[in-house]
Amino acid sequence: MAMQQIAGWQIACKKLPTWAAADGLFYPPHLNMEQCSSEQTARYKASLLPSPSTLHPSSSTFIDLTGGFGVDFYFMSQGFRQCVYVEQNAHLCALAEHNFACLSFPCSVHCSTSEAFLSDLETPADCIFLDPARRDDHGARTYALEDCSPNVLELLPLLRQKARCVVLKLSPMLDWHKAVNDLGCVSEVHIVSVQNECKELLLLLRGVRSEERGEKGMLYCVNFLSDGRMQCFETSFDASSLSSPSALHLSPSTLSPLDSSFLYEPNASIMKAGCFDELAASYAVGKVSVNSHLFVSSEEVADFPGRGFRVEAVSSLNKRDLKEKLRGVTQANITVRNFPMSVAELRRRLGLKDGGEVYIFATTLSDGQHRLLICRKIG
């Protein structure tokens, strides 16, 4: 028990600094600590909710129907007059009740299933949050909405009746297009990454009493950088068709090895969202090819939501060309996009160690030619 608490506190120091600074908290086993939300992502979710100050001061209510360790609940419900934590696991309920007392956080804790609590709820809430379990009875991962527990699709009519706003936290592996189509009342989609690792898919649903109407929705691609800054790219989508604007294509000649050429790699949230046409249009960059998901520009683009590189050379796989373009290079960071070789295979062929300041992007141009883009990172 002591070892578990020490390990839990050490993780919390980085992941949950506010909680780590409080005395007396109990921490769950290591797996639960690894899987729970970070303070950073929990605060982001809190920013999506209507401000409690805009609601009726005597009745503003936030309900978390899948409380778990309570991190999301604690940060999302700040400022609401009534904060209700619901969890079917009695051990987690006891843990949460103890921790909330240590944090001097007034709330009510209920040991119940989501379905039972929602059915018995008499007064509609302003906000309801759900993070459905994504494992079946045998412990295997599930990704479809109907396979999660609770089944959001079955609960949807009741959720919309009993909440002004519903926030769903889903697996980043889920197809967000299908989720939007299945639910039919999604107003916002948020894809959240931390240091370029996709962590969460968040959907905001319109309640029956919501004033929002129409088929247009908003897509937000968010990536938190190591220094705490946030990259955010937003665009609209048509919920009835999820159509996107026409693709922008770039001729291969633009990728000539000029010192003024720049290469851009979208962050993980944009890669998950697939909004490449909208990205190209917003930042006036061109695609290397339709399926490579790399972008180039003759001028440096400020605040691109991803990584930026200066293209120093472009090489074919010809031995003489490689020898000339990679002269003096002994190590490099290699990425393959739409390319017939794996990173390991290409590294063996090039004879380069991993790391260093050189970045090689192996890809296929729009005319089908395989090329290595030899770059250095901007900034």
C-alpha positions in Angstrom: 0.0 0.0 0.0 2.8 2.4 0.9 4.6 1.6 -2.4 1.4 2.3 -4.3 0.9 5.6 -2.6 4.5 6.7 -3.2 4.3 5.7 -6.9 0.9 7.4 -7.3 2.2 10.7 -5.8 5.2 10.6 -8.0 3.0 10.4 -11.1 0.7 13.0 -9.7 3.6 15.5 -9.3 3.8 15.7 -13.1 0.3 14.8 -14.1 -1.8 16.3 -11.4 0.2 19.0 -9.6 -2.8 20.5 -7.8 -3.6 17.1 -6.3 0.0 16.3 -5.6 0.3 19.4 -3.5 -2.6 18.4 -1.2 -2.0 16.3 1.9 -3.8 13.0 2.6 -4.9 11.9 -0.8 -5.1 8.2 -1.7 -3.9 7.1 -5.1 -5.2 4.1 -7.0 -3.0 1.3 -8.6 -0.5 2.3 -11.2 -2.6 1.4 -14.3 -5.4 3.7 -13.1 -3.0 6.5 -12.5 -1.6 6.1 -16.0 -5.1 6.0 -17.6 -6.7 8.9 -15.8 -6.8 12.4 -17.3 -4.1 14.8 -16.7 -4.8 18.1 -15.1 -4.0 19.8 -18.4 -6.6 17.9 -20.4 -9.1 18.1 -17.6 -8.8 21.9 -17.4 -9.2 22.0 -21.2 -12.5 20.0 -20.9 -13.6 22.5 -18.3 -13.1 25.3 -20.7 -15.7 23.8 -23.1 -18.5 24.1 -20.6 -20.9 27.0 -20.3 -19.6 29.3 -17.5 -21.5 28.7 -14.3 -21.8 32.5 -14.0 -24.1 32.5 -17.0 -26.4 29.9 -15.4 -29.0 30.3 -12.7 -26.8 30.9 -9.6 -29.1 28.8 -7.3 -29.3 25.7 -9.4 -26.3 25.4 -11.8 -25.6 21.6 -11.8 -22.8 19.5 -13.2 -23.1 15.7 -13.1 -20.3 13.2 -14.0 -22.0 9.8 -14.6 -18.8 7.9 -14.8 -16.7 9.4 -12.0 -13.8 7.0 -11.8 -10.8 8.5 -10.0 -12.5 11.9 -10.2 -9.9 14.0 -12.0 -12.2 15.2 -14.8 -15.1 15.7 -12.3 -13.0 17.8 -10.0 -11.7 20.2 -12.6 -14.8 20.4 -14.8 -17.3 21.0 -12.0 -15.4 24.0 -10.4 -17.8 26.9 -10.0 -21.0 24.9 -10.3 -23.3 25.2 -7.3 -24.2 21.5 -7.3 -21.5 19.0 -8.2 -22.6 15.4 -8.5 -20.2 12.4 -8.8 -21.7 9.1 -9.9 -19.7 5.8 -10.0 -20.8 2.2 -9.9 -17.5 0.9 -8.3 -17.9 1.2 -4.5 -14.1 1.3 -3.9 -13.7 4.2 -6.3 -16.6 6.0 -4.7 -14.9 5.7 -1.2 -11.6 6.8 -2.7 -13.2 9.8 -4.4 -15.2 10.8 -1.3 -12.0 10.8 0.8 -9.9 12.7 -1.7 -12.6 15.4 -2.3 -12.7 16.0 1.5 -8.9 16.4 1.5 -9.2 18.9 -1.3 -12.0 20.8 0.6 -14.3 20.3 -2.4 -18.0 20.2 -1.7 -19.9 17.7 -3.8 -22.2 14.7 -3.5 -21.0 11.2 -4.2 -23.4 8.5 -5.5 -22.6 4.8 -5.9 -24.9 3.9 -8.8 -24.9 2.9 -12.5 -25.2 5.7 -15.0 -28.4 4.3 -16.3 -30.1 4.1 -12.9 -29.0 7.5 -11.7 -30.1 9.2 -15.0 -33.5 7.5 -14.9 -34.2 8.7 -11.4 -32.9 12.2 -12.0 -35.9 14.6 -11.6 -34.4 18.0 -12.1 -32.5 18.5 -15.4 -28.8 19.3 -15.1 -26.9 22.1 -16.9 -24.0 19.8 -17.9 -23.5 16.0 -17.9 -20.2 14.3 -18.5 -19.6 10.7 -19.5 -16.4 8.7 -20.1 -17.8 5.3 -21.0 -15.7 2.2 -20.2 -14.0 0.9 -23.3 -13.3 -2.7 -22.2 -15.7 -5.6 -22.5 -16.4 -8.3 -19.8 -13.2 -10.1 -20.8 -11.0 -7.0 -20.6 -10.6 -6.6 -24.4 -10.6 -3.0 -25.8 -13.8 -1.8 -27.5 -14.1 1.3 -29.7 -17.6 1.3 -31.1 -20.1 3.5 -29.2 -22.6 0.7 -28.8 -19.9 -1.6 -27.3 -18.9 0.9 -24.5 -20.4 0.9 -21.1 -22.7 2.6 -20.6 -24.2 2.4 -24.1 -24.4 6.1 -25.1 -26.6 5.4 -28.1 -29.2 3.8 -25.8 -28.9 6.6 -23.2 -29.0 9.4 -25.8 -32.7 10.4 -25.7 -32.6 10.5 -21.9 -29.3 12.4 -21.8 -30.6 15.1 -24.2 -33.8 15.5 -22.1 -32.0 15.8 -18.8 -29.1 18.1 -19.8 -28.5 21.4 -21.5 -25.1 20.2 -22.6 -23.6 16.7 -22.7 -19.8 16.1 -23.1 -18.6 12.6 -24.2 -15.0 11.5 -23.7 -14.3 8.7 -26.2 -11.3 6.7 -27.4 -9.0 8.5 -29.8 -9.2 5.4 -31.9 -12.8 5.9 -32.6 -13.9 7.2 -36.1 -15.2 10.6 -35.3 -17.1 10.9 -38.5 -19.1 7.7 -37.7 -19.7 8.9 -34.1 -21.1 12.2 -35.4 -23.4 10.3 -37.8 -24.5 7.8 -35.1 -25.3 10.4 -32.5 -26.9 13.0 -34.8 -26.8 15.9 -32.3 -23.1 16.8 -32.1 -22.3 20.5 -32.1 -18.5 20.3 -31.5 -15.7 17.7 -31.9 -12.5 18.2 -30.0 -9.4 16.0 -30.7 -6.9 16.5 -28.0 -3.2 15.6 -28.1 -0.4 16.1 -25.6 3.1 16.4 -27.0 1.9 15.1 -30.3 0.3 11.9 -28.8 -3.5 11.7 -29.4 -5.2 11.3 -26.0 -8.9 12.1 -26.2 -11.8 12.5 -28.5 -14.4 14.8 -27.0 -17.9 15.3 -28.4 -20.3 18.1 -27.3 -24.0 17.2 -27.8 -26.9 19.5 -28.0 -29.7 18.9 -25.4 -33.3 19.0 -26.4 -33.7 22.4 -24.7 -30.5 23.8 -26.3 -30.9 26.9 -28.4 -28.4 25.7 -30.9 -29.9 24.4 -34.1 -28.7 23.5 -37.6 -26.4 20.9 -39.2 -23.1 22.9 -38.9 -20.6 21.8 -36.3 -17.1 22.8 -35.3 -14.0 20.7 -35.3 -11.1 21.6 -33.0 -7.7 20.0 -33.3 -5.7 20.7 -30.1 -2.1 19.8 -29.3 -0.4 20.8 -26.0 3.3 21.3 -26.4 6.0 20.4 -23.9 6.3 24.1 -22.8 2.6 24.3 -22.0 1.6 26.2 -25.2 -1.4 25.0 -27.1 -1.7 24.6 -30.9 -5.3 24.8 -32.1 -6.7 24.5 -35.6 -10.4 24.8 -36.0 -12.8 24.4 -39.0 -16.5 23.7 -39.5 -18.1 20.6 -40.8 -21.5 19.7 -42.2 -23.0 17.1 -39.9 -25.3 15.9 -42.7 -22.5 15.1 -45.2 -19.1 15.9 -43.5 -18.0 17.3 -46.8 -14.7 19.1 -47.2 -13.4 21.7 -49.7 -11.5 20.7 -52.8 -8.0 19.5 -52.3 -5.1 21.8 -53.0 -2.3 20.1 -55.0 1.3 21.1 -55.4 3.4 20.2 -58.5 6.6 18.2 -57.8 8.8 21.0 -59.0 7.9 23.0 -55.9 9.9 20.4 -54.0 13.2 21.3 -55.6 16.1 21.6 -53.1 15.9 25.3 -52.6 17.0 26.9 -49.3 13.8 28.8 -49.3 11.6 25.7 -49.3 9.8 24.7 -46.1 8.2 21.4 -45.1 5.4 21.1 -42.5 4.1 18.0 -40.7 0.7 18.3 -39.1 0.3 17.4 -35.4 -1.3 14.2 -34.2 -4.8 15.8 -33.7 -4.9 17.0 -37.3 -3.7 13.6 -38.6 -6.6 12.0 -36.6 -9.1 14.5 -37.9 -8.1 14.2 -41.5 -8.9 17.9 -42.3 -5.9 18.3 -44.7 -7.7 20.3 -47.3 -8.9 22.8 -44.8 -5.4 23.0 -43.3 -3.9 23.7 -46.7 -6.4 26.4 -47.5 -6.0 28.1 -44.1 -2.2 28.3 -44.1 -1.7 28.6 -47.9 0.5 25.5 -48.1 0.5 22.8 -50.7 0.4 19.1 -50.5 3.4 16.9 -51.3 0.8 14.5 -52.7 -2.7 13.4 -51.9 -1.8 10.6 -49.5 1.5 11.8 -48.0 -0.1 14.3 -45.5 3.0 16.5 -45.7 2.9 20.2 -46.8 5.4 22.6 -48.3 5.7 26.3 -48.8 8.2 28.6 -50.4 7.9 30.9 -47.4 8.0 30.2 -43.7 4.6 29.8 -42.2 4.1 31.2 -38.7 2.1 29.2 -36.1 1.6 26.1 -38.2 -0.1 23.5 -36.0 2.6 20.9 -36.2 6.4 20.8 -36.9 8.2 23.0 -39.4 11.4 22.2 -41.3 13.7 23.9 -43.8 14.3 21.6 -46.8 18.0 21.5 -47.5 18.0 18.8 -50.2 15.7 16.4 -52.0 17.2 13.0 -53.0 16.2 10.0 -55.0 17.1 6.5 -53.9 19.9 6.5 -56.5 23.2 5.6 -54.7 25.2 8.5 -56.3 22.4 10.9 -55.4 22.2 9.7 -51.9 26.0 9.9 -51.4 26.0 13.5 -52.6 22.9 14.7 -50.6 23.9 12.8 -47.4 27.6 13.7 -47.4 28.7 14.2 -43.8 25.4 12.9 -42.3 25.9 10.0 -39.9 22.6 10.1 -38.0 19.1 11.3 -38.7 15.5 11.2 -37.6 13.6 9.3 -40.2 9.9 9.4 -41.0 8.1 7.5 -43.8 4.8 8.7 -45.3 3.2 6.9 -48.2 6.5 5.2 -48.9 7.2 1.5 -49.8 9.8 1.0 -47.0 9.6 1.0 -43.2 11.7 3.3 -41.1 13.9 0.3 -40.1 14.4 -0.8 -43.7 15.3 2.7 -44.9 17.7 3.3 -42.0 19.5 0.0 -42.8 19.8 1.0 -46.5 21.1 4.5 -45.6 23.4 3.3 -42.9 22.4 6.1 -40.5 22.1 6.1 -36.7 19.0 7.5 -35.1 18.8 11.0 -33.7 20.8 14.2 -34.5 19.7 17.5 -36.1 18.9 16.1 -39.5 15.3 15.0 -40.4 14.6 12.8 -43.4 11.0 12.5 -44.7 10.7 9.6 -47.1 7.5 10.0 -49.2 5.9 9.7 -52.6 5.3 12.7 -54.8 2.2 13.4 -56.8 3.8 11.9 -59.9 4.6 8.7 -58.1 8.3 9.3 -57.6 9.9 8.2 -54.3 11.9 11.0 -52.7 13.8 11.7 -49.5 13.3 15.3 -48.2 16.4 16.1 -46.1 15.6 18.8 -43.6 16.5 20.6 -40.4 14.0 21.7 -37.8 12.9 25.4 -37.7 13.6 27.1 -34.3 
